[in-house]
């Protein structure tokens, strides 16, 4: 099968996310209170570190980052390719401007932003580098790039390598199904074809996720330093935090925190246990 074009991947994203827009805020787990609180703290820290007032949110969707960022930044600009998602962004409570644009060609002047974000977005692209290059162009020297919640290549690979029919816990089975059958679930929910879903999550579905060894050298080539590639949300973290009666787990945020600290101490050996990755990087002066 021939490799698709970036235009085809973009069109698939519009088709899928037009169907998801109305219930996106209710369905996506990153809108849970504990994650909102965590990301809000990250944005506050980035503002303090840059002492800046302008943030660019790439792939802004319905405004997950924007709703938090406008508390900390004087100017917030969001861009997305799907009109139905853009229409759901709440612009009140701050200086917010929105643009309908492809992430490979963002219509902003070079060097005018202190922070550029892309939350749960990189895996929707055909290629990551053109968008990271645009984010680098938009940032001023010393500005910070921040991404999160993109699939960890090592986790996705581990789930795929478990032999079919293996005896695993219900928790692991759920993760295997999420990796192998998410396309079917989204297709059934939205009515779009399985191929459309696959194209709309190309870096995840075809590339297998985001891998540190690929992205860090890429960021260096684009002029970033102080690059931090972070592994996030270990397998079962939600169950540990909130409880899982079927597995006999009593919810505890403190236990989840201590488990996370232990697994981080075991990196890189433990990196296959984390579902997602995040990146912060500083544009060189």
Secondary structure in CASP SS format (residue, H / E / C, confidence):
PFRMAT SS
TARGET T0000
AUTHOR 0000-0000-0000
METHOD secondary structure of the structure
MODEL  1
X C 1.00
X C 1.00
X C 1.00
X C 1.00
X C 1.00
X H 1.00
X H 1.00
X H 1.00
X H 1.00
X H 1.00
X H 1.00
X H 1.00
X H 1.00
X H 1.00
X H 1.00
X H 1.00
X H 1.00
X H 1.00
X H 1.00
X H 1.00
X H 1.00
X H 1.00
X H 1.00
X H 1.00
X H 1.00
X H 1.00
X H 1.00
X C 1.00
X H 1.00
X H 1.00
X H 1.00
X C 1.00
X H 1.00
X H 1.00
X H 1.00
X H 1.00
X H 1.00
X H 1.00
X H 1.00
X H 1.00
X H 1.00
X H 1.00
X H 1.00
X H 1.00
X H 1.00
X H 1.00
X H 1.00
X H 1.00
X H 1.00
X H 1.00
X C 1.00
X C 1.00
X C 1.00
X E 1.00
X E 1.00
X E 1.00
X E 1.00
X E 1.00
X C 1.00
X C 1.00
X C 1.00
X C 1.00
X C 1.00
X H 1.00
X H 1.00
X H 1.00
X H 1.00
X H 1.00
X H 1.00
X C 1.00
X C 1.00
X C 1.00
X C 1.00
X C 1.00
X E 1.00
X E 1.00
X E 1.00
X E 1.00
X E 1.00
X E 1.00
X C 1.00
X C 1.00
X H 1.00
X H 1.00
X H 1.00
X H 1.00
X C 1.00
X C 1.00
X C 1.00
X C 1.00
X C 1.00
X C 1.00
X C 1.00
X C 1.00
X C 1.00
X E 1.00
X E 1.00
X E 1.00
X E 1.00
X E 1.00
X C 1.00
X C 1.00
X C 1.00
X C 1.00
X C 1.00
X C 1.00
X C 1.00
X C 1.00
X C 1.00
X C 1.00
X C 1.00
X C 1.00
X E 1.00
X E 1.00
X E 1.00
X E 1.00
X E 1.00
X E 1.00
X E 1.00
X C 1.00
X C 1.00
X H 1.00
X H 1.00
X H 1.00
X C 1.00
X C 1.00
X C 1.00
X C 1.00
X H 1.00
X H 1.00
X H 1.00
X H 1.00
X H 1.00
X H 1.00
X H 1.00
X H 1.00
X H 1.00
X H 1.00
X E 1.00
X E 1.00
X E 1.00
X E 1.00
X E 1.00
X E 1.00
X E 1.00
X E 1.00
X E 1.00
X E 1.00
X E 1.00
X E 1.00
X E 1.00
X E 1.00
X H 1.00
X H 1.00
X H 1.00
X H 1.00
X H 1.00
X H 1.00
X H 1.00
X H 1.00
X H 1.00
X C 1.00
X C 1.00
X C 1.00
X C 1.00
X C 1.00
X C 1.00
X C 1.00
X C 1.00
X H 1.00
X H 1.00
X H 1.00
X H 1.00
X H 1.00
X H 1.00
X H 1.00
X H 1.00
X H 1.00
X H 1.00
X H 1.00
X H 1.00
X H 1.00
X H 1.00
X H 1.00
X H 1.00
X H 1.00
X H 1.00
X H 1.00
X H 1.00
X H 1.00
X C 1.00
X C 1.00
X C 1.00
X H 1.00
X H 1.00
X H 1.00
X H 1.00
X H 1.00
X H 1.00
X H 1.00
X C 1.00
X H 1.00
X H 1.00
X H 1.00
X H 1.00
X C 1.00
X C 1.00
X C 1.00
X C 1.00
X E 1.00
X C 1.00
X H 1.00
X H 1.00
X H 1.00
X H 1.00
X H 1.00
X H 1.00
X H 1.00
X H 1.00
X H 1.00
X H 1.00
X C 1.00
X C 1.00
X E 1.00
X E 1.00
X E 1.00
X E 1.00
X E 1.00
X E 1.00
X E 1.00
X E 1.00
X E 1.00
X E 1.00
X E 1.00
X C 1.00
X C 1.00
X H 1.00
X H 1.00
X H 1.00
X H 1.00
X H 1.00
X H 1.00
X C 1.00
X E 1.00
X H 1.00
X H 1.00
X H 1.00
X C 1.00
X E 1.00
X C 1.00
X C 1.00
X C 1.00
X H 1.00
X H 1.00
X H 1.00
X H 1.00
X H 1.00
X H 1.00
X H 1.00
X H 1.00
X H 1.00
X H 1.00
X H 1.00
X H 1.00
X H 1.00
X C 1.00
X C 1.00
X C 1.00
X C 1.00
X C 1.00
X H 1.00
X H 1.00
X H 1.00
X E 1.00
X E 1.00
X E 1.00
X E 1.00
X E 1.00
X E 1.00
X E 1.00
X E 1.00
X E 1.00
X E 1.00
X C 1.00
X C 1.00
END
